Amino acid sequence: MPKDNSIKSVLIIGSGPIIIGQACEFDYSGSQAARSLREEGLEVILINSNPATIMTDPKMADHVYLKPLTTKSIIEILKAHPQIDAVLPTMGGQTALNLCIEADEKGIWDDFNVKIIGVDINAIQITEDRDKFKQLLAKIDIPVAPAKTANSFLKGKEIAQEFGFPLVIRPSFTLGGTGAAFVHKEEDFDKLLTRGLEASPIHEVLIDKALLGWKEYELELLRDKNDNVVIICTIENMDPMGIHTGDSITVAPAMTLSDTTFQRMRDMAIKMMRSIGNFAGGCNVQFAVSPDEKEDIVAIEINPRVSRSSALASKATGYPIAKVASKLALGYNLDELQNQITKSTSALFEPTLDYVIVKIPRWNFDKFEGSDRTLGLQMKSVGEVMGIGRSFQEALHKATQSLEIKRNGLGADGKGYKNYEQIIEKLTYASWDRVFVIYDAISIGIPLSRIHEITKIDMWFLRQYEELYHLEKEISTYTVETLPKELLLEAKQKGFADRQIAHMMGCLESDVHKLREEKKINRVFKLVDTCAAEFKAQTPYYYSTFEAEIETADGTRYVANESAVTDKKKVVVLGSGPNRIGQGIEFDYSCVHGVLAAKECGYETIMINCNPETVSTDFDTADKLYFEPVFWEHIYDIIQHEKPEGVIVQLGGQTALKLAEKLSKYGIKIIGTSFEALDLAEDRGRFSELLTELNIPFPKFGVAENAEEASELADTLDFPLLVRPSYVLGGQGMKIVINKKELEEHVIEILKHIPNNKLLLDHYLDGAIEAEADAICDADGNVYIIGIMEHIEPCGVHSGDSNATLPPFNLGEFVMQQIKDHTKKIAVALKTVGLINIQFAVKDDTVYIIEANPRASRTVPFIAKAYNEPYVNYATKVMLGEKKVTDFNFNPQLKGYAIKQPVFSFNKFPNVNKALGPEMKSTGESILFIDDLKDDQFYELYARRKMYLTR
């Protein structure tokens, strides 16, 4: 039992809907915390308003409250559960901490006799109050950048006059750098100061001297009540100070830090953690280091909670920070807890890595037209990927291959920039693609010293890039027939994809793959072993690399592969890759449930994914985790190694679905709906023929390949028209146009960004009501509709951006029957095995089909939470052929209505048009339960429904 035996029941506060700056890394932390506390026999009560996550799954806690994160909700829960002894607020990001402080100030915790564990309220107050924090650091002799706080416009002007420019403005009590800004010139100061004061809930900003060009580091610490402190991970930002860490490319372990400076930094971090209060738990400390021989260290900030980087550090080291931090909060000491890696030593150890990890953020600027794409102090990325390799170069390549932005890695894919002015501009104003532009700069001959002068990126990283470019140049002089084995092995060890090597030599990807097989250059799999082989690791958590053959004394040649293949029947689940708008954490929820269901059916489960923020990449979710890019070459090699019964693609969103064609071509079994059926649903022409056969109405449409064809089509289809490219997710590039001029402009714009794409033109049903249905279908044609939702906004607002009610509130019996009939007919006609989502437009009592997706949709987790039914579990068992739809006893539980409410992150993009249309812009969602339609919140949503519609 835990050391503090008085704690029997704990309330965990979640982080709410996903927004930029607070994404699913807190869902991961909260899920780990809930599991960790329940392992100790404690009762766990959870509050979080996000329906899309694993954290709010009924299995995660004894009681899950999908309620708004307010003190009103906290009081309701504490009244319903007077047995709650303690609250753990450190797992839900800034949202949970702020709510905990508010409840503390209102005396709620005292009223209900609840103690705060895992953090000290004073510690939060000190670290969030920039002035107090600076005074504390001065007292303990930790250097900081010169800074002063201002809580009025006048005071801010005085400080600026004293310090001179450039300056940094940072609002107090905000997350993800909201409202923070660099001020290079005096004329920008007034506007940015006002913005900063408005962004802070206490109207206070810290103004400090900008440390432009300094190097930035983060340390993840854990401390127990006996004051044992361990440093779990040291992360170096490749980007220097001036870019928010959430938008920086980061590397672990630190690459360019001298040992003496690291020891100083370590001592400072421990001193800082000990000085802010006597609490047990996790902590994140950030430092800046001067880029000269002196390596001066300056403290930037400390977060007394698990942070965004904690998830990354956990995945990088295999050390489950949130899990251990939760047990420390109960009073355990580190030496009493088990090391999760070895299962035989204690948790009081510091991981040592014999590999390198690189994190690259994933941005979605294409969704925010007119947004400022330069990176700075405000976080703008919506997700991230992590690559693991034996070297920085290999990890960097794997991370770039994981991004899913139609790049095959650095360079060698014909997509680089060639224009000198454009490259210099992109290096000067860091944007999302700077990681690629550095390579382009080297390839057109810009000297490293010049790149360093502009970007202030450490020369060590730039030299690593240069080596890659020289290797590309050398390989380009060979052909498949003449390429030496040593050179091919070196290219693979440095992370170049077969596709890139093929590009260098002007041959096919399959030729390179064949050459690798002939020369026995095969991918080998290594355990993520953070004890650097000092102790035997037990975690089934792998990454791939390439090694030269070892020759033993008797002449046997082999390559060491640490992933032992069992003779059990196996299934691979393809993950959804990095979070982005249109494909978020909902798909991770589905993947995790798919894995758990396959385990229940007796399969060995294998997960392939590269997203460090999520529960699917936790080392103990699947039987085996391959932390690899969801990229064809990596997947194929894993499948060749493991030889599974088949692959599940319909749970990982568009990422996994896009690989269905290749899997099918290579004779790999797709579990559930076949590739042919998936393809038929995507191909508008064939799908419409199917609907015609089934006598199901759909809006008039046509397919065009250029502006001229689109213009001719418009004559037969009638405006307004909905224009969109095929095979995209989240409504990318969709727009409603009302005349030929607009049509031509939009078609040219789409083809500029997505060349050779077919364009779909639909007659837009103006004023229609939109609805959607999700269903499970089995191989015998049994269909069960899990939920029908009606959108509050009119047709034309993307379904991901609409408020949607379950069940519908305004559709008559006649319309509902059509929806049910159409859903069943389409599911059977597409030979669906598993999940399907169908979207409808209802006009004049006729139900038209907008589209059908035979896969898990964004709404499945929402419906599962609203009805309290494990639909993904059921669907997976149907896909595997273990169960029929008729085997389940469906029993949905919902009083009143559940409303799915989209949440936006527009505050990160002040100049962007916030009007909603066919292209999705929301970053997350919350769930709202109402008893009836007289509810004020419903009335308000309904009254505002027409406000947003744009073209």
N, C-alpha and C positions, 0 to 999 in steps of 0.2 A: 504493500500500500504506500501511497505518497507520504512524504515526511510530515506534511501538514494534514493531519487526519481530520481536522475540523471541516475541510472542504469536501463536500459530497456532490454538489450540484453547481455547474458553471455556465454562465451566459457568455456566448461568443458573439461579438458584433462583427458583421460582415462589411464589405466595402460598397455595396449597392451596385447600380448599373455601371457598365464599363464606359469609361470616358478616357480621353487622351490624358495620360499622366497617372492613371490608376486603372490598370487593366487586369487580366486574369491571373497575374502573379499573386494577387491577394486572395483570389478564389483557391489557388493552389495552397497558399499558406493556411487559409482557414480550414480547408479540407484536411490537411495534415494535422492541424491542431485538434480538430474534432476527433479524428481517429486516435490520436495520441492520448487524449484525455479519457476516451472510452476504454482504451486498453487498460487504464488504471482503475476501471470499475466505476468511474464517475458518471453522473447523469449530465448530458450536454444539451443545453437549450440554445438555439441559434436564431438570430434575427438577421435577415438580409432580403432586400426587395428584388434581387436579380433572379428571374426564373430560368435563365439560360445555362446556369452553371451546375457543376457536380456538387458544389458546396451546399446548395439548397435541396439536394436530393433527400427524400425521406430517410434513406439508409444512413445518411451521414451523422444524424444526431437523434436524440430521443424525442425532441420536439423541434420542428422547424417552423419559424414564423416568417412568411413572405409578407412582411409589412414595411411601410415607409420607415426610413431610418430617422425617427424623430423621438424626442423625449416622451411624447404622448404614447407612442408604441412601447417604449421601454417600461413606462408605468403600467400599461395594460398587461405586459408579460410578467412583470414582478408581482402584480396582484394575482394573476392566474397561477403563478408558481412561487408561493412564499418560501419554498425550500431552497431557492437559489442563494448560495453562500458567497459566490465571487463572480466578478466579471473580468473577461480577458479581452482588452480592446486593441491589442498590438498586432492583430492578424488582419485587420481590415483597412490598412492604409490610413491616410489622413482623415478620411470620412469617419472611421470608427473612433479615432483619437479625439477628433473635434466633438463628436457626439458624447463621448465619455466625459470630456471636460465640461460640456454644457450641463450634463446630468449631475456632475459633481457640484457645479456652481449653484444649481437649483436645489441641492441637498437631497437629491433622489436616492443616491447610494446609501446615505446615512439613514434616511427614512425607512428603507427596507433592510437595513443592516447587511449591506453587500459590500465586500471589500474588493478593491481593484488589485489584480495580480498581473505580474509580467512587466509592470512599469510603475514608475512613481509619478504621480500627477505633477509634483514639483519639477521632475526631470523634463516632462513635456513643456511646462511653462518656461523653463530656463532655455531649452533648445529652440523653442519657437519664438521667444522674445529675443530678437536679434541683439538688443542692447544689453540685456542681462547676460546673454551668452558671451558677448565680447568681454564684459567685465570679469566673468568667471575665468575665461582663458587668460586674461592679463594676470589674474591672481595666481594661476598655476604655471605661469611662464610659458604659455604656448603662443607662438607668434600668429598674428592674424593680419589681414590686409587692413590698412587704415580705413575706418568706416564710422559713420554716425547715423543715428536714427532721426527720422523726421515724422511728425504726425500732423504737420500742416504744410501748406504750399510755401509759405514764407520761410519756414525753417529749412525746407528742402533747397530753396534758392540760396540761402546763406551757406549751406554745406557745399554746394556746387562751386560757389565762389572761392571757398577756402581750399578745396581739393584740386580744382582744375579738371579738364577733360583728358582722356576718356574716363567715364564713370559707369558704375553698374547700379541699377535700381532694383531692389528685391522686396516685394511686399511680404509682410509677416503673415503667418498662418495660412499659406496657400500651398497647393500641390502641383507638381509638374511644371514649376516655374511660371505659373499663371501671373500675368501682369509684369513679369521681370523683363528688363531691357538693358541693352548697352546704349550709352549716349556718347556718340563720338563728337558731336558738334553742339555748341551752345543753343543754336536755334531749334533743336529737337527736344530740348530738355523739358520745357513747360508741358508739352503734350504728354510726354512719357511719364513725367512725375504725376500728373493728374491721373493717368491710367493706373499707375501703381497704387496710389492712395485709394482709388475706387475698388481695386481688386482685393485689397486686404480687408478682411472682416472687421479689423479694429482700426482701419484707416491709418496704418503706420507702414513706413518703408525704411529699409536700410540702404543708405547710399555709401558705396565703397569704391575705392580706387580700383580700376580694372587691372587684373593681372593677365593681360592679353599675352598669349604665347607661352605661358607657363604650362608645365605638364600636369595632368590631373590623375589622381589615384583614389580608389575606394577600398576600404578594408571592412570585412564582415566579421564581427566579433560575437562571442557568446560568453556570458558570465553567470556563475551560480552564486548562491547566497553565501558561500564560503569565500567569495572573492577570487575563485579560480577563473582566469580569463583565457580563452583560446581564440586565435585568429584563424578563421576557417578559410578565408580566401583573400588574396590581394589582387585587385583588378586594375589594370592600367588602361587609360583611355588613349587610343591612338590619336584622336582629335585633341588638340590642346584646350586649355581653359577658354571659355567663351561659347562653347556649345554644350547644352544641357546633357548630363550623363545619359539620360534616356534617349537622346538623339545621337550619341557618340558611338563610334565603333570601339568596342572594348575587348581587351585581351587578358587572359589569365593563364599562367601566373604572370606577374609584372615582368616585362622584357628588358627595359632600359634603365632599371634602378640599381644603383650600386648597393652592395651588401650593407655597407656602413649606414647609408641613407635609409635603407629599408629598416634596419634595427632602430634608428632614431624615430622613424615614422611609427613603427610598432609600439615603441615605448610611449610616444605621445598619445596614440589611440587608446592605449590601456589607461593612461593617466586621465584622459578626457572622460572615458566611460566611468571610471571610478569617482570622478569629481561631480558628476551630474546627479548623483543620488544612489541610494543603496537598493538596487533592484536586481532581480535575476531575470535574464532573458537575452534577446538579440539586440544588436546595435549596428548601425552603419555609419562609418566616419569617412568624410571626404577631405582630401588634402590637395594643395597645389605645390609643385616643386619647381624652383627656378631652373631654366634650361642651360645653366652654365656649370662650370666645374664646382662651384660652391654648393650647388644643390640645396639651396635654402628651402625649408619646409614651412608652409603657411596652412593653418587649419581653415577649412571652408565651412563645414557644418557637420552636425552629428544628429542622427535620427534614432531615438530610443525605441525602436520597434523593428519588426522585420520590414524590409524595404523592397522596392522593385528589384534591386540587385540581389536580394536574398534568394529569390527563386533561381536566378541565374547562377549564383554561387553554389546553391544546393545541387543544381544539375551539373555544374562544372566539376564539383568535387565528389558528388555522390553522398555528401554529408547532409542529411535532412534537417536543415536549420530550424524550420518552424516546428517540426516534430519534437526536437530536443528542447527548443526554447519553451514549448508548452509544459514539458515535464519539469524544467527548471523553475517555471512559474509556480509549480505546486510545492517547491521546496527541495526537490532532489538536488544532489551535487553531480557534477559531470562524471566523477569517477565511479558513481553508483549506477550510471546508465550504460547500456550496451552500445558498442560501436556497431552501427547498422551495416557496415561494410564487411567486417570480419566475423561478426556474431560471436566473437570469442574474447575481444579486448574491450577496454572501456571507451566512453565517448570523450574522455579527457585526452584528446590528441589533436595535432594540427595536420590536416591533409597535406601530402606532398604529391605534386602532379608529375607524372612522367609522360605527359602529353600537353598539348596547347589547345585552349578554346578561344574562339573568336565569335563575338556577338555583333550582328549588324542589325540595326533597326529597319522596320518596314514602314514606309510612308504611303499615304493615299492622296497625294496632292491633286490627282486627276479628279477627285470627287469635290474639290473645293476650288471651283473656277475663280481665277482672280486672286488666289491666295499668295501671300509672300512665301516663296519656297526656300528662302535662305534660312539656314539653321542658326539658332542663337540660344538665348537663355530660357526661352519658353519651349517646352517639349511639344513636338508636332507629330511624332511617329505613332502609329496605331498598333504596332506589334513588333516582334523581333524574331530572329533566327539565331541558332548557335551551331557552329561547326566544330567538330573535334578532330584533331589530326596529330601526327607525330611531330609536326613542325608548324611554325606560324604560317608558312606559305600554304601548306595543305589545309589547315583549318580555315584560312581566309578564303581559299577557293571553294571549300565545301559550304561555307556560309553564303558566298555569293550565288552558288548553285541552288541554295535553299530558298532564295528570295521570291522565286516565281515571278520574275519580271521580264521573261523572255531573253535572259542572258545565260550563257553556258559557263560563266566564270569570268575571270579577268582577261580581257582581250581575246584574241584568236576566235572571234565569232563574227567579224565583219561589221560590228555595230558600234565601234568606237568613234570618237570625235577626231577629225583631222585638222580642223581650222584652228590656227594658232590663237587668234584673238578670243575665240569662243572658249578654248581650253583655259587660257589665262583668267578669263572672266569667271569660269566655273570653279577654278582653284581659289580665286580671291573671295568669292561669296559662296561659302560652303553650302551645297544643297544635297539632296538625297543621293545623287549619283557620283559624289566626289570620290568614293572608293574606286570607281571605274576610271574616272578622269585622270587620276594620278598615273595610271598605267598608260593612258592615251598620251599624256604629257611626255612620258619617258620615250614612248614609241615614235613621237615626232621630233625627238632630239632635244627637248628642253632639259638643261642640266639639273642634276639633283639639288645643287646649291640654290638654284633659282626656285625650285619647287618648295624647298625648305624655307626660303626667305618669305614666300607668299603664305604658305599654309602653317608654318611653325611645327609641322609634324616631324618628329624625331628622325634624324638621318638613318638610324638603324632600320626603321620601317621602310624608308624609301629605298634603301639598298636591297632589302628583301624583294621589293617590287622590281628593281632593276635586274636582279638575278633571273626573275621569271621571264622578263622580256628578252634577255640574252638567250635563254633556253629556247624560247619560241623562235627567235631568229635562226638558231642553229638547226632546230628540227625542220624548219621550212626549207632547208637545202637538201633534204632527203625525200625519198619516196617510200611507199610501203615496202617495196622490195629491198631497199638499201638501208633502212633505219636500223642502227645498231641496238642490240638488246639493252645495253647500259643506258643509252639515251632515253629509250622508251620507259625504262624503269624509273629513271630520274624524274621524267615528266609526270609519271603517275604518283611518285612519292611527294612531288610538289603540288599535287592536287589537280593537275590539268585533266579535264574530262576527255573521254574518247572522242567526243564531238569536236572539242577544241583541237586535239592532235590531228583529227581528220581534216579540219579546216586548214591547219598549217601545211599539210601535205597535199591538199586538194583531192582527197579520196572520201569514201563513205565511212560513217561511224562504225558500221558493221565490219568493215575491213580492219579497222584498228582493233576492234574487239577480237576478231579472229587472230590477228597478229599476236595479241597478248596471250591468247590461249596457246598458240603454237610455241611461243617463247616462255611459257609457264610463268607469266607475270600476272598472278591472280591476287585478287583482293583477299586480305586476311583480316580476321576480326579479333580485336583486343578488348579485354575487360577494362572498364573504367575502374582502375585500381588506385585509390588515393593513398594507399599505404606504401606506394612505390615498391610493391612485392615484399616488403618487410614481414607482413603477415599475410596469410592466405585470405583473399577476398572471396565473398560468397554471393555478391550481387550479380544478377543476370542482366548486365547493363553493358552494351558493346558499342564500339565504333570501329570503322574500317580503316585500313592503311595498306601500304605495299612494302614488302621487305625483300631483301636479297636472300637467295637460298643459303642455308647453312649446310656445310658438308661435314659429316662425322668421320671418325678415323677409318671406319670400314667402307667409306665412299658413298654412304647414303646421303642423298640431298633432299632437304625438306624446308618448308617455311612454317614457323610456329603459329598455329591458329588456336586461339583460346576459346572459341565458341564451339563447344561439343554438341554434335547433333544427336538427338535422342531418336528412338524408333516409335515414339508416340505419334498419333495422328495430329497434324498441326494445322492452324489456320493463321494467315497473315491479315492484320487489319491495317490499312493504309490511313495514316493520320492526315490532318487538314493543313499542315504547314503553318506559316506565320499568320497571326491574326490580321485581318484587314476589314475594311467596311464591305459588307456583303457576305463575308465568310468569317464569322467570329467564333466565340467560345461554344456556341450551340453545337457545333460539329465535334468539338472535343468531348462534350458531354455524351454525344451519340457514340463516339469511338470507345470511350471508357465503358459505357454500358454494353457495347458490342463485345468487348474483350471479356467482361465479367460473365456475359451470357454464354459465350463460347466455352469458357472454363467450366461453367455448370454442365455443359453438354459433354464434358470429358476431353475437350481439345487442349493441346498445348497452344497457348496464345502468343503470337509474335506481333509486336507493335513497331511500326516504322514511322518516325516523326522527328522533326527538327526544331520544334517550338519549345523553348526552355521555360515558358511561363505556365505550362498547363499540367493538369493531373495525368493526362495520357502518357506524358514522358516521365512520370514518377517511376523509380526503379522497381517498385513492387506492385504496379498496376497489372502489367502483363507478365506472363511467365518469362518472356525474354523481350528486352527493349533494345532495338537498334536505333541509336541516336544518329540518324543519317538524313541527308537531304531526301525529300520525297521527289526524286529525280530519277529518270528511267534507269540509268546505268547502275546506280546504287541499289535500286529495288531489284533489278534483274539478278545482280550478283548475290544478293541475300537469298532470293528465291532458289537460285541454282544451288546454294549451299544448304538451305534448310529443307527443300523439297516438300512444301506444304500440300495439303489436299486442295487448297485454293486460296483466293484472295478476296477479302471483303472490300469493295470500293464505294458502296453507297452510303457510308457513314461519314466519310471525310470531305464532304462538300465537293466543289468543282475540282479541287486539287487532285483528289483520288480518282474522280470520275474521268478526268482528262487522260488518265493512264490506262483506261479500260481497253481502248483500241489496241494499244501495243501489247497488253497482256494477252488479249484474244489472238492477235496475230502470231504471238510466240507460243500459242498452245497452252497458256496457263489458265486454269479454270477460274472463272469469276463466280464467286458464291453469291447466289441470289439472282436478281434480274440480269439477263445476258447483255453483252455489249450491243447486239443487234437491236434489242428493245430500247436500250439507253440512247442509241444513235437515232433510232426512229423518232423518239420524242424530241430530240434536238433539231432534226431536219424538218423545217417547217413545211416544206412541200409534201413530203411523205406523210407527215403527221396530219396535215389537212386532208389528204386523200382518205386516211383512216377515219377521220371525223365525218367526212362526207358519207363513207360506207356505213358508219354507225348512225347516220342521220342526226348528228349533234351539231348545233349551229356554232359558228366562229366568225369573228369580224373579217370582212373582206381584206385580203392581203396580197402582197406580191414580193418577189425577190429581185433585187437589182445589184449590179456589180460596179456601177459608176453613176455619176450625176445625171448623164443623159438618159440612161435607162430609168432612173428614179423619176425624172421629170415626165417621161412617157407614161409610167405607171400611175402617176398622180392624176392623170386625166381620167383614168377608169375607176380610181379608188375613192375620190372625193376627199377634200380637206375637212376637218383637221386630220393629220396623219401622225402616227407614232412611228418614229424611225429608230432602228437599233441594229447594232452589229450582231451576228449570230455567235454562239458559243462563248458568252460572257456571263459573269455573275454580278449580282448587285446592281443590275441596270446600267452597267458601264456604257457610256456613250448614247444613252436613250434620250430622246427629246420629242416633244410634240411640236409640229410645225403647222402654220396655217396658210402659207402661200409658197409659190415656187422659188422665190428669192431665198426665203429661209431654208427651204428644202435643200437647195443647191449648196448654200454655205455650210449646212450641217453635214451633208454627205461628204463634201471635200475635207472637212475637219476630221471626220471619223477615219476616212481612208488615209489621211496623213499619219494618224496615230496607229491604226491597225490596218496596214496595207494588205491587199488581196483578200479582204474579208467580204463575205456576202452580207448585204444589207436587207433587213426585213422592213417592209412598209406595211403597217396595219391601218385600216380605217379606225380612227379613235372614236369610241362610243361616248360622246360628250354627255356628261351628267349621269352616267351609269353608276350603280352601286357595285363595289368590288367585294368578292367573298373568296374564301379558299377552304379546301378540305384536305385533310391528311388521312391516309388509310393504310391498312396492312392487307396484303393479298398473298395467297399461297399458290403453289404450283397447280392445285386442283381448281383454282378459280374462285375460292371462297374469299370474300372481301368483307372487312370490318372497318367502318369509318370511325377513326378515333376522335375526330373533332371537326366541326364546321365553324368557321369564324367569319364575322362580317366586319368590314373595315368602316370606321366612322368617317374618314375622309373620302371624297369621291374618287372614282376610278381615274387613274392618271398619276396619283401619288404612289411611289413605289411601295410594295407591300411591307418592306422592312421599315419604312418611315411612317406607316399608318398606325393609328390607334385601332386595335382590333378587339372585338368582343367575342367571347365564347360563353354560351352559344349565341347565335345571331339574335338581334333585338328587334329587327324590322323586316324580316323576310316572311312572306305568307307561306301557307302550307303548300300551295301549288309550286312556288319557287323552290322551296326546300326539297320537294319530291324530285324536281328536275335535277338539282345538285346531287342528290343521292344516286339517282339513276345514272347520270353522266359519269359520276366518279366510279361506280361499279363497272360500267361498260368499258371505260377507258383502261382501268386497272387490269381487267381481264384481257382486253384486246392487245395491250402492250406486253402480255405474259409477265406481269410484275410478280416477283417473288421477294417480298419484303415491304419496304415503305414506298409510298408515292404521295406527292403533293400536287394538287390541281388548283389553278386559279381561275376565277370566273368573273365575268362582268354581267350584271343583271340590268336589263333595260326593257321597259314596257312588259314586265312579267316574263320575258324570255331570258334564259340563262345561256350566255355565250362562253366558250372556252378561250381563255387567254393563253395559258400554257400548262403543260404537265411535266413534272420532274419525277421520274421513278427513282427517288433516293430520299434519304433523310433530309428534312427541310429545316429552315430556321425556326419554324413554329413547333416542331415536335417536342422539345423540352418544355416549352410553355404549356402545351396541352397536357403533357405528362404530369406537370406540377399542379395544374389547375384541377385535374380529375383524380390526382393521386394514384396513378396507374403506371407501371414500368413498361411503357409501350416499346421502347427500343430493345429491351430484353426480349419481349415477345417476338418482335420483328426479326431479331437476329436468329432466334430458334427456328423461325419459319424459313429464313434464308438457308440455314444449315440443313434443312429438311428433317429436323428433329421433331418438329411439331406442325400441326395444321392450325389454321386460324380458329377452326371449330373446337380445338382442344382447350382454349382458354375461357375462363369464366370472367368475362369483362364486367366490371362493376364501378363505373365512374362515379365519383363523389364530388358534387359541386352544388352548393346552395347559392342561388342568385347568379351573378355573372363574374367572369374574370376578364380584365381588360389588359391587353399587352400595350404598354406605353413606350414609344421610342424615346431615347435620350440622345441629345446631340452634344458636340464639343465645339460649337461655333466660337466660343470665347477665345479659342486658340487662333482663330482666323478673323480678325476684326473687320477686314474689308470684303468678306465673301458674301455673295448673295445668299440669304438664309431661306429664301422661298423654296418650297419642296416641289418635286416633280417626279418624273419616271426614273431618275437616277438616285440610288440610295445614298444617304448622307449620315444616317444615325450611326453612332459607335456602340450603342448598347441598348438595353431595355429594362423596364421594371414591370412588375405585375401589380395590379390593383384589383382587390375583390370588393364588389358592391352587392348589397342585398337586392336592390331593385333599381329600375330606371329613374326613380325620383331622386336618386342620389345627386347631391350638388356637383360632385366631381364629374359625373357622367354628363350632366346638363351643360357644364362648362365646356367639356370636350366637344359635345355635339354642336353647341352654339358657335364654336370657333372653326368647325370643320372645313369651311370654304375659304378660310383666310389664306391658307398656304399654297393653294394650287397655282403652279407656274407652268410655263412651257419650257 
